[in-house]
Amino acid sequence: MNGSKYRTNKDQKSLLGRFLLILGMLFFLMYFVMGMAIIFWKDLPIEMPKPYRIAFGLLLIVYSFFRFIRFIKKDQQ
């Protein structure tokens, strides 16, 4: 079964590994959605000029992708 598409027990992630995988994806989505919300939400509860909102939202989106790339590289090791 070496060429099988199914993983063996030694290749499967531990419970902690699966938890960290889900947590990493959750934080990626959280930062991404928060950045999009800051950019496109018209009635933002925080008083902020539009150029600053766009800059802050883009910063959060770029940070979310930075975290995602680091997460994927760490997961592949």
PDB file of N, CA, C and O in Angstrom:
ATOM      1  N   MET A   1       0.816  -1.192   0.000  1.00  0.00           N
ATOM      2  CA  MET A   1       0.000   0.000   0.000  1.00  0.00           C
ATOM      3  C   MET A   1       0.864   1.262   0.000  1.00  0.00           C
ATOM      4  O   MET A   1       0.401   2.333   0.391  1.00  0.00           O
ATOM      5  N   ASN A   2       2.100   1.136  -0.432  1.00  0.00           N
ATOM      6  CA  ASN A   2       2.979   2.294  -0.432  1.00  0.00           C
ATOM      7  C   ASN A   2       2.512   3.348  -1.415  1.00  0.00           C
ATOM      8  O   ASN A   2       2.658   4.539  -1.143  1.00  0.00           O
ATOM      9  N   GLY A   3       1.951   2.948  -2.555  1.00  0.00           N
ATOM     10  CA  GLY A   3       1.491   3.896  -3.555  1.00  0.00           C
ATOM     11  C   GLY A   3       0.047   4.317  -3.357  1.00  0.00           C
ATOM     12  O   GLY A   3      -0.525   4.977  -4.225  1.00  0.00           O
ATOM     13  N   SER A   4      -0.545   3.956  -2.252  1.00  0.00           N
ATOM     14  CA  SER A   4      -1.946   4.266  -1.994  1.00  0.00           C
ATOM     15  C   SER A   4      -2.152   5.757  -1.769  1.00  0.00           C
ATOM     16  O   SER A   4      -1.272   6.457  -1.268  1.00  0.00           O
ATOM     17  N   LYS A   5      -3.336   6.223  -2.150  1.00  0.00           N
ATOM     18  CA  LYS A   5      -3.644   7.638  -1.928  1.00  0.00           C
ATOM     19  C   LYS A   5      -4.054   7.919  -0.487  1.00  0.00           C
ATOM     20  O   LYS A   5      -4.200   9.077  -0.093  1.00  0.00           O
ATOM     21  N   TYR A   6      -4.240   6.860   0.298  1.00  0.00           N
ATOM     22  CA  TYR A   6      -4.612   7.034   1.697  1.00  0.00           C
ATOM     23  C   TYR A   6      -3.361   7.128   2.553  1.00  0.00           C
ATOM     24  O   TYR A   6      -2.356   6.475   2.275  1.00  0.00           O
ATOM     25  N   ARG A   7      -3.429   7.923   3.569  1.00  0.00           N
ATOM     26  CA  ARG A   7      -2.289   8.098   4.462  1.00  0.00           C
ATOM     27  C   ARG A   7      -2.214   6.948   5.458  1.00  0.00           C
ATOM     28  O   ARG A   7      -3.235   6.391   5.859  1.00  0.00           O
ATOM     29  N   THR A   8      -1.012   6.608   5.843  1.00  0.00           N
ATOM     30  CA  THR A   8      -0.842   5.611   6.892  1.00  0.00           C
ATOM     31  C   THR A   8      -0.935   6.317   8.238  1.00  0.00           C
ATOM     32  O   THR A   8      -0.978   7.545   8.301  1.00  0.00           O
ATOM     33  N   ASN A   9      -0.965   5.535   9.313  1.00  0.00           N
ATOM     34  CA  ASN A   9      -1.097   6.118  10.644  1.00  0.00           C
ATOM     35  C   ASN A   9       0.066   7.038  10.989  1.00  0.00           C
ATOM     36  O   ASN A   9      -0.135   8.059  11.647  1.00  0.00           O
ATOM     37  N   LYS A  10       1.289   6.696  10.555  1.00  0.00           N
ATOM     38  CA  LYS A  10       2.433   7.541  10.901  1.00  0.00           C
ATOM     39  C   LYS A  10       2.413   8.862  10.141  1.00  0.00           C
ATOM     40  O   LYS A  10       3.054   9.818  10.576  1.00  0.00           O
ATOM     41  N   ASP A  11       1.690   8.949   9.009  1.00  0.00           N
ATOM     42  CA  ASP A  11       1.609  10.180   8.237  1.00  0.00           C
ATOM     43  C   ASP A  11       0.471  11.085   8.697  1.00  0.00           C
ATOM     44  O   ASP A  11       0.432  12.260   8.329  1.00  0.00           O
ATOM     45  N   GLN A  12      -0.435  10.569   9.477  1.00  0.00           N
ATOM     46  CA  GLN A  12      -1.573  11.374   9.904  1.00  0.00           C
ATOM     47  C   GLN A  12      -1.149  12.387  10.952  1.00  0.00           C
ATOM     48  O   GLN A  12      -0.225  12.149  11.730  1.00  0.00           O
ATOM     49  N   LYS A  13      -1.834  13.512  10.960  1.00  0.00           N
ATOM     50  CA  LYS A  13      -1.537  14.557  11.939  1.00  0.00           C
ATOM     51  C   LYS A  13      -2.081  14.141  13.304  1.00  0.00           C
ATOM     52  O   LYS A  13      -3.093  13.448  13.408  1.00  0.00           O
ATOM     53  N   SER A  14      -1.386  14.582  14.336  1.00  0.00           N
ATOM     54  CA  SER A  14      -1.859  14.329  15.686  1.00  0.00           C
ATOM     55  C   SER A  14      -3.062  15.233  15.964  1.00  0.00           C
ATOM     56  O   SER A  14      -3.388  16.113  15.167  1.00  0.00           O
ATOM     57  N   LEU A  15      -3.695  15.008  17.067  1.00  0.00           N
ATOM     58  CA  LEU A  15      -4.829  15.842  17.464  1.00  0.00           C
ATOM     59  C   LEU A  15      -4.391  17.296  17.623  1.00  0.00           C
ATOM     60  O   LEU A  15      -5.106  18.209  17.211  1.00  0.00           O
ATOM     61  N   LEU A  16      -3.232  17.510  18.213  1.00  0.00           N
ATOM     62  CA  LEU A  16      -2.695  18.856  18.366  1.00  0.00           C
ATOM     63  C   LEU A  16      -2.398  19.478  16.994  1.00  0.00           C
ATOM     64  O   LEU A  16      -2.675  20.657  16.774  1.00  0.00           O
ATOM     65  N   GLY A  17      -1.839  18.689  16.078  1.00  0.00           N
ATOM     66  CA  GLY A  17      -1.551  19.185  14.738  1.00  0.00           C
ATOM     67  C   GLY A  17      -2.809  19.600  13.995  1.00  0.00           C
ATOM     68  O   GLY A  17      -2.826  20.631  13.323  1.00  0.00           O
ATOM     69  N   ARG A  18      -3.854  18.806  14.113  1.00  0.00           N
ATOM     70  CA  ARG A  18      -5.128  19.163  13.467  1.00  0.00           C
ATOM     71  C   ARG A  18      -5.741  20.401  14.097  1.00  0.00           C
ATOM     72  O   ARG A  18      -6.301  21.244  13.396  1.00  0.00           O
ATOM     73  N   PHE A  19      -5.642  20.517  15.414  1.00  0.00           N
ATOM     74  CA  PHE A  19      -6.161  21.694  16.101  1.00  0.00           C
ATOM     75  C   PHE A  19      -5.429  22.951  15.645  1.00  0.00           C
ATOM     76  O   PHE A  19      -6.059  23.974  15.379  1.00  0.00           O
ATOM     77  N   LEU A  20      -4.101  22.879  15.554  1.00  0.00           N
ATOM     78  CA  LEU A  20      -3.317  24.029  15.111  1.00  0.00           C
ATOM     79  C   LEU A  20      -3.592  24.366  13.652  1.00  0.00           C
ATOM     80  O   LEU A  20      -3.555  25.535  13.270  1.00  0.00           O
ATOM     81  N   LEU A  21      -3.864  23.363  12.839  1.00  0.00           N
ATOM     82  CA  LEU A  21      -4.233  23.598  11.440  1.00  0.00           C
ATOM     83  C   LEU A  21      -5.537  24.395  11.356  1.00  0.00           C
ATOM     84  O   LEU A  21      -5.628  25.372  10.614  1.00  0.00           O
ATOM     85  N   ILE A  22      -6.527  23.976  12.111  1.00  0.00           N
ATOM     86  CA  ILE A  22      -7.816  24.668  12.114  1.00  0.00           C
ATOM     87  C   ILE A  22      -7.665  26.065  12.703  1.00  0.00           C
ATOM     88  O   ILE A  22      -8.256  27.016  12.191  1.00  0.00           O
ATOM     89  N   LEU A  23      -6.889  26.201  13.759  1.00  0.00           N
ATOM     90  CA  LEU A  23      -6.667  27.506  14.385  1.00  0.00           C
ATOM     91  C   LEU A  23      -5.942  28.460  13.432  1.00  0.00           C
ATOM     92  O   LEU A  23      -6.279  29.642  13.363  1.00  0.00           O
ATOM     93  N   GLY A  24      -4.955  27.955  12.704  1.00  0.00           N
ATOM     94  CA  GLY A  24      -4.249  28.786  11.736  1.00  0.00           C
ATOM     95  C   GLY A  24      -5.149  29.260  10.619  1.00  0.00           C
ATOM     96  O   GLY A  24      -5.081  30.421  10.216  1.00  0.00           O
ATOM     97  N   MET A  25      -5.993  28.375  10.110  1.00  0.00           N
ATOM     98  CA  MET A  25      -6.935  28.760   9.060  1.00  0.00           C
ATOM     99  C   MET A  25      -7.963  29.750   9.593  1.00  0.00           C
ATOM    100  O   MET A  25      -8.362  30.673   8.884  1.00  0.00           O
ATOM    101  N   LEU A  26      -8.391  29.566  10.824  1.00  0.00           N
ATOM    102  CA  LEU A  26      -9.362  30.465  11.431  1.00  0.00           C
ATOM    103  C   LEU A  26      -8.802  31.879  11.558  1.00  0.00           C
ATOM    104  O   LEU A  26      -9.491  32.853  11.257  1.00  0.00           O
ATOM    105  N   PHE A  27      -7.551  31.989  12.003  1.00  0.00           N
ATOM    106  CA  PHE A  27      -6.957  33.315  12.137  1.00  0.00           C
ATOM    107  C   PHE A  27      -6.692  33.960  10.786  1.00  0.00           C
ATOM    108  O   PHE A  27      -6.828  35.176  10.649  1.00  0.00           O
ATOM    109  N   PHE A  28      -6.311  33.161   9.773  1.00  0.00           N
ATOM    110  CA  PHE A  28      -6.162  33.708   8.429  1.00  0.00           C
ATOM    111  C   PHE A  28      -7.483  34.306   7.956  1.00  0.00           C
ATOM    112  O   PHE A  28      -7.515  35.435   7.466  1.00  0.00           O
ATOM    113  N   LEU A  29      -8.561  33.562   8.100  1.00  0.00           N
ATOM    114  CA  LEU A  29      -9.872  34.053   7.674  1.00  0.00           C
ATOM    115  C   LEU A  29     -10.318  35.253   8.502  1.00  0.00           C
ATOM    116  O   LEU A  29     -10.933  36.180   7.974  1.00  0.00           O
ATOM    117  N   MET A  30     -10.013  35.239   9.791  1.00  0.00           N
ATOM    118  CA  MET A  30     -10.419  36.348  10.653  1.00  0.00           C
ATOM    119  C   MET A  30      -9.748  37.650  10.218  1.00  0.00           C
ATOM    120  O   MET A  30     -10.418  38.673  10.085  1.00  0.00           O
ATOM    121  N   TYR A  31      -8.433  37.623   9.995  1.00  0.00           N
ATOM    122  CA  TYR A  31      -7.730  38.839   9.572  1.00  0.00           C
ATOM    123  C   TYR A  31      -8.183  39.288   8.189  1.00  0.00           C
ATOM    124  O   TYR A  31      -8.325  40.485   7.940  1.00  0.00           O
ATOM    125  N   PHE A  32      -8.410  38.333   7.290  1.00  0.00           N
ATOM    126  CA  PHE A  32      -8.843  38.676   5.943  1.00  0.00           C
ATOM    127  C   PHE A  32     -10.224  39.327   5.956  1.00  0.00           C
ATOM    128  O   PHE A  32     -10.430  40.365   5.328  1.00  0.00           O
ATOM    129  N   VAL A  33     -11.165  38.719   6.669  1.00  0.00           N
ATOM    130  CA  VAL A  33     -12.532  39.262   6.737  1.00  0.00           C
ATOM    131  C   VAL A  33     -12.541  40.598   7.465  1.00  0.00           C
ATOM    132  O   VAL A  33     -13.284  41.502   7.080  1.00  0.00           O
ATOM    133  N   MET A  34     -11.733  40.739   8.505  1.00  0.00           N
ATOM    134  CA  MET A  34     -11.673  41.998   9.224  1.00  0.00           C
ATOM    135  C   MET A  34     -11.124  43.109   8.312  1.00  0.00           C
ATOM    136  O   MET A  34     -11.613  44.238   8.352  1.00  0.00           O
ATOM    137  N   GLY A  35     -10.123  42.798   7.504  1.00  0.00           N
ATOM    138  CA  GLY A  35      -9.599  43.786   6.562  1.00  0.00           C
ATOM    139  C   GLY A  35     -10.625  44.194   5.528  1.00  0.00           C
ATOM    140  O   GLY A  35     -10.755  45.375   5.208  1.00  0.00           O
ATOM    141  N   MET A  36     -11.362  43.212   4.996  1.00  0.00           N
ATOM    142  CA  MET A  36     -12.407  43.513   4.013  1.00  0.00           C
ATOM    143  C   MET A  36     -13.524  44.335   4.654  1.00  0.00           C
ATOM    144  O   MET A  36     -14.050  45.259   4.034  1.00  0.00           O
ATOM    145  N   ALA A  37     -13.884  44.004   5.880  1.00  0.00           N
ATOM    146  CA  ALA A  37     -14.953  44.737   6.562  1.00  0.00           C
ATOM    147  C   ALA A  37     -14.548  46.185   6.805  1.00  0.00           C
ATOM    148  O   ALA A  37     -15.361  47.092   6.627  1.00  0.00           O
ATOM    149  N   ILE A  38     -13.314  46.408   7.206  1.00  0.00           N
ATOM    150  CA  ILE A  38     -12.865  47.778   7.458  1.00  0.00           C
ATOM    151  C   ILE A  38     -12.890  48.593   6.178  1.00  0.00           C
ATOM    152  O   ILE A  38     -13.223  49.778   6.201  1.00  0.00           O
ATOM    153  N   ILE A  39     -12.540  47.969   5.061  1.00  0.00           N
ATOM    154  CA  ILE A  39     -12.533  48.696   3.787  1.00  0.00           C
ATOM    155  C   ILE A  39     -13.954  48.993   3.301  1.00  0.00           C
ATOM    156  O   ILE A  39     -14.239  50.118   2.890  1.00  0.00           O
ATOM    157  N   PHE A  40     -14.844  48.006   3.342  1.00  0.00           N
ATOM    158  CA  PHE A  40     -16.140  48.139   2.677  1.00  0.00           C
ATOM    159  C   PHE A  40     -17.317  48.467   3.582  1.00  0.00           C
ATOM    160  O   PHE A  40     -18.387  48.791   3.068  1.00  0.00           O
ATOM    161  N   TRP A  41     -17.176  48.401   4.895  1.00  0.00           N
ATOM    162  CA  TRP A  41     -18.278  48.675   5.809  1.00  0.00           C
ATOM    163  C   TRP A  41     -18.432  50.191   5.938  1.00  0.00           C
ATOM    164  O   TRP A  41     -17.560  50.873   6.478  1.00  0.00           O
ATOM    165  N   LYS A  42     -19.549  50.702   5.436  1.00  0.00           N
ATOM    166  CA  LYS A  42     -19.777  52.151   5.409  1.00  0.00           C
ATOM    167  C   LYS A  42     -19.987  52.739   6.802  1.00  0.00           C
ATOM    168  O   LYS A  42     -19.464  53.813   7.098  1.00  0.00           O
ATOM    169  N   ASP A  43     -20.733  52.063   7.651  1.00  0.00           N
ATOM    170  CA  ASP A  43     -21.043  52.563   8.998  1.00  0.00           C
ATOM    171  C   ASP A  43     -20.112  51.938  10.032  1.00  0.00           C
ATOM    172  O   ASP A  43     -20.563  51.378  11.032  1.00  0.00           O
ATOM    173  N   LEU A  44     -18.821  52.038   9.783  1.00  0.00           N
ATOM    174  CA  LEU A  44     -17.837  51.473  10.697  1.00  0.00           C
ATOM    175  C   LEU A  44     -17.950  52.162  12.059  1.00  0.00           C
ATOM    176  O   LEU A  44     -17.954  53.392  12.120  1.00  0.00           O
ATOM    177  N   PRO A  45     -18.041  51.397  13.150  1.00  0.00           N
ATOM    178  CA  PRO A  45     -18.203  52.022  14.469  1.00  0.00           C
ATOM    179  C   PRO A  45     -17.028  52.913  14.878  1.00  0.00           C
ATOM    180  O   PRO A  45     -17.176  53.773  15.746  1.00  0.00           O
ATOM    181  N   ILE A  46     -15.873  52.714  14.264  1.00  0.00           N
ATOM    182  CA  ILE A  46     -14.702  53.532  14.584  1.00  0.00           C
ATOM    183  C   ILE A  46     -14.640  54.691  13.591  1.00  0.00           C
ATOM    184  O   ILE A  46     -14.683  54.477  12.379  1.00  0.00           O
ATOM    185  N   GLU A  47     -14.541  55.894  14.094  1.00  0.00           N
ATOM    186  CA  GLU A  47     -14.453  57.077  13.236  1.00  0.00           C
ATOM    187  C   GLU A  47     -13.053  57.133  12.629  1.00  0.00           C
ATOM    188  O   GLU A  47     -12.068  57.350  13.335  1.00  0.00           O
ATOM    189  N   MET A  48     -12.976  56.934  11.306  1.00  0.00           N
ATOM    190  CA  MET A  48     -11.692  56.896  10.628  1.00  0.00           C
ATOM    191  C   MET A  48     -11.871  57.429   9.208  1.00  0.00           C
ATOM    192  O   MET A  48     -12.806  57.015   8.524  1.00  0.00           O
ATOM    193  N   PRO A  49     -11.012  58.329   8.743  1.00  0.00           N
ATOM    194  CA  PRO A  49     -11.120  58.811   7.360  1.00  0.00           C
ATOM    195  C   PRO A  49     -10.931  57.663   6.356  1.00  0.00           C
ATOM    196  O   PRO A  49     -10.238  56.684   6.632  1.00  0.00           O
ATOM    197  N   LYS A  50     -11.562  57.811   5.196  1.00  0.00           N
ATOM    198  CA  LYS A  50     -11.558  56.738   4.209  1.00  0.00           C
ATOM    199  C   LYS A  50     -10.154  56.291   3.781  1.00  0.00           C
ATOM    200  O   LYS A  50      -9.926  55.084   3.694  1.00  0.00           O
ATOM    201  N   PRO A  51      -9.201  57.194   3.510  1.00  0.00           N
ATOM    202  CA  PRO A  51      -7.863  56.703   3.130  1.00  0.00           C
ATOM    203  C   PRO A  51      -7.198  55.861   4.218  1.00  0.00           C
ATOM    204  O   PRO A  51      -6.494  54.896   3.920  1.00  0.00           O
ATOM    205  N   TYR A  52      -7.424  56.232   5.475  1.00  0.00           N
ATOM    206  CA  TYR A  52      -6.859  55.437   6.569  1.00  0.00           C
ATOM    207  C   TYR A  52      -7.555  54.083   6.695  1.00  0.00           C
ATOM    208  O   TYR A  52      -6.917  53.074   6.994  1.00  0.00           O
ATOM    209  N   ARG A  53      -8.861  54.069   6.467  1.00  0.00           N
ATOM    210  CA  ARG A  53      -9.592  52.792   6.492  1.00  0.00           C
ATOM    211  C   ARG A  53      -9.069  51.859   5.429  1.00  0.00           C
ATOM    212  O   ARG A  53      -8.857  50.676   5.694  1.00  0.00           O
ATOM    213  N   ILE A  54      -8.855  52.373   4.218  1.00  0.00           N
ATOM    214  CA  ILE A  54      -8.364  51.535   3.124  1.00  0.00           C
ATOM    215  C   ILE A  54      -6.953  51.037   3.440  1.00  0.00           C
ATOM    216  O   ILE A  54      -6.648  49.862   3.236  1.00  0.00           O
ATOM    217  N   ALA A  55      -6.100  51.922   3.932  1.00  0.00           N
ATOM    218  CA  ALA A  55      -4.729  51.526   4.267  1.00  0.00           C
ATOM    219  C   ALA A  55      -4.717  50.471   5.373  1.00  0.00           C
ATOM    220  O   ALA A  55      -3.983  49.487   5.281  1.00  0.00           O
ATOM    221  N   PHE A  56      -5.523  50.668   6.414  1.00  0.00           N
ATOM    222  CA  PHE A  56      -5.563  49.710   7.521  1.00  0.00           C
ATOM    223  C   PHE A  56      -6.144  48.373   7.065  1.00  0.00           C
ATOM    224  O   PHE A  56      -5.652  47.316   7.459  1.00  0.00           O
ATOM    225  N   GLY A  57      -7.188  48.417   6.238  1.00  0.00           N
ATOM    226  CA  GLY A  57      -7.765  47.190   5.710  1.00  0.00           C
ATOM    227  C   GLY A  57      -6.788  46.426   4.838  1.00  0.00           C
ATOM    228  O   GLY A  57      -6.694  45.203   4.937  1.00  0.00           O
ATOM    229  N   LEU A  58      -6.058  47.135   3.983  1.00  0.00           N
ATOM    230  CA  LEU A  58      -5.054  46.476   3.139  1.00  0.00           C
ATOM    231  C   LEU A  58      -3.921  45.897   3.978  1.00  0.00           C
ATOM    232  O   LEU A  58      -3.402  44.823   3.674  1.00  0.00           O
ATOM    233  N   LEU A  59      -3.546  46.601   5.019  1.00  0.00           N
ATOM    234  CA  LEU A  59      -2.513  46.089   5.911  1.00  0.00           C
ATOM    235  C   LEU A  59      -2.954  44.771   6.558  1.00  0.00           C
ATOM    236  O   LEU A  59      -2.166  43.830   6.647  1.00  0.00           O
ATOM    237  N   LEU A  60      -4.193  44.704   7.003  1.00  0.00           N
ATOM    238  CA  LEU A  60      -4.703  43.462   7.600  1.00  0.00           C
ATOM    239  C   LEU A  60      -4.771  42.331   6.574  1.00  0.00           C
ATOM    240  O   LEU A  60      -4.467  41.184   6.901  1.00  0.00           O
ATOM    241  N   ILE A  61      -5.165  42.640   5.341  1.00  0.00           N
ATOM    242  CA  ILE A  61      -5.247  41.609   4.299  1.00  0.00           C
ATOM    243  C   ILE A  61      -3.855  41.091   3.947  1.00  0.00           C
ATOM    244  O   ILE A  61      -3.658  39.884   3.813  1.00  0.00           O
ATOM    245  N   VAL A  62      -2.894  41.994   3.799  1.00  0.00           N
ATOM    246  CA  VAL A  62      -1.516  41.567   3.508  1.00  0.00           C
ATOM    247  C   VAL A  62      -0.965  40.736   4.667  1.00  0.00           C
ATOM    248  O   VAL A  62      -0.297  39.727   4.441  1.00  0.00           O
ATOM    249  N   TYR A  63      -1.239  41.148   5.894  1.00  0.00           N
ATOM    250  CA  TYR A  63      -0.795  40.392   7.059  1.00  0.00           C
ATOM    251  C   TYR A  63      -1.434  39.002   7.095  1.00  0.00           C
ATOM    252  O   TYR A  63      -0.776  38.032   7.471  1.00  0.00           O
ATOM    253  N   SER A  64      -2.695  38.897   6.713  1.00  0.00           N
ATOM    254  CA  SER A  64      -3.346  37.585   6.707  1.00  0.00           C
ATOM    255  C   SER A  64      -2.680  36.658   5.697  1.00  0.00           C
ATOM    256  O   SER A  64      -2.502  35.472   5.978  1.00  0.00           O
ATOM    257  N   PHE A  65      -2.305  37.178   4.517  1.00  0.00           N
ATOM    258  CA  PHE A  65      -1.627  36.338   3.534  1.00  0.00           C
ATOM    259  C   PHE A  65      -0.208  35.994   3.992  1.00  0.00           C
ATOM    260  O   PHE A  65       0.276  34.893   3.727  1.00  0.00           O
ATOM    261  N   PHE A  66       0.453  36.917   4.670  1.00  0.00           N
ATOM    262  CA  PHE A  66       1.774  36.628   5.225  1.00  0.00           C
ATOM    263  C   PHE A  66       1.686  35.487   6.231  1.00  0.00           C
ATOM    264  O   PHE A  66       2.509  34.572   6.207  1.00  0.00           O
ATOM    265  N   ARG A  67       0.698  35.535   7.112  1.00  0.00           N
ATOM    266  CA  ARG A  67       0.499  34.451   8.081  1.00  0.00           C
ATOM    267  C   ARG A  67       0.173  33.138   7.384  1.00  0.00           C
ATOM    268  O   ARG A  67       0.652  32.079   7.791  1.00  0.00           O
ATOM    269  N   PHE A  68      -0.647  33.204   6.329  1.00  0.00           N
ATOM    270  CA  PHE A  68      -1.040  31.999   5.607  1.00  0.00           C
ATOM    271  C   PHE A  68       0.173  31.350   4.932  1.00  0.00           C
ATOM    272  O   PHE A  68       0.323  30.129   4.974  1.00  0.00           O
ATOM    273  N   ILE A  69       1.034  32.156   4.314  1.00  0.00           N
ATOM    274  CA  ILE A  69       2.216  31.603   3.642  1.00  0.00           C
ATOM    275  C   ILE A  69       3.161  30.976   4.663  1.00  0.00           C
ATOM    276  O   ILE A  69       3.683  29.886   4.430  1.00  0.00           O
ATOM    277  N   ARG A  70       3.385  31.648   5.786  1.00  0.00           N
ATOM    278  CA  ARG A  70       4.223  31.075   6.840  1.00  0.00           C
ATOM    279  C   ARG A  70       3.608  29.789   7.389  1.00  0.00           C
ATOM    280  O   ARG A  70       4.325  28.836   7.698  1.00  0.00           O
ATOM    281  N   PHE A  71       2.298  29.765   7.508  1.00  0.00           N
ATOM    282  CA  PHE A  71       1.598  28.592   8.023  1.00  0.00           C
ATOM    283  C   PHE A  71       1.757  27.407   7.067  1.00  0.00           C
ATOM    284  O   PHE A  71       2.005  26.283   7.503  1.00  0.00           O
ATOM    285  N   ILE A  72       1.613  27.660   5.767  1.00  0.00           N
ATOM    286  CA  ILE A  72       1.736  26.587   4.777  1.00  0.00           C
ATOM    287  C   ILE A  72       3.160  26.048   4.746  1.00  0.00           C
ATOM    288  O   ILE A  72       3.359  24.834   4.692  1.00  0.00           O
ATOM    289  N   LYS A  73       4.161  26.942   4.781  1.00  0.00           N
ATOM    290  CA  LYS A  73       5.545  26.495   4.781  1.00  0.00           C
ATOM    291  C   LYS A  73       5.867  25.668   6.020  1.00  0.00           C
ATOM    292  O   LYS A  73       6.579  24.668   5.936  1.00  0.00           O
ATOM    293  N   LYS A  74       5.341  26.086   7.167  1.00  0.00           N
ATOM    294  CA  LYS A  74       5.585  25.349   8.408  1.00  0.00           C
ATOM    295  C   LYS A  74       4.872  23.999   8.373  1.00  0.00           C
ATOM    296  O   LYS A  74       5.397  23.011   8.885  1.00  0.00           O
ATOM    297  N   ASP A  75       3.684  23.950   7.774  1.00  0.00           N
ATOM    298  CA  ASP A  75       2.902  22.715   7.708  1.00  0.00           C
ATOM    299  C   ASP A  75       3.551  21.690   6.782  1.00  0.00           C
ATOM    300  O   ASP A  75       3.369  20.489   6.980  1.00  0.00           O
ATOM    301  N   GLN A  76       4.293  22.127   5.790  1.00  0.00           N
ATOM    302  CA  GLN A  76       4.908  21.211   4.827  1.00  0.00           C
ATOM    303  C   GLN A  76       6.171  20.567   5.380  1.00  0.00           C
ATOM    304  O   GLN A  76       6.619  19.552   4.847  1.00  0.00           O
ATOM    305  N   GLN A  77       6.750  21.119   6.418  1.00  0.00           N
ATOM    306  CA  GLN A  77       8.000  20.565   6.970  1.00  0.00           C
ATOM    307  C   GLN A  77       7.759  19.295   7.715  1.00  0.00           C
ATOM    308  O   GLN A  77       8.700  18.699   8.241  1.00  0.00           O
TER     309      GLN A  77
END
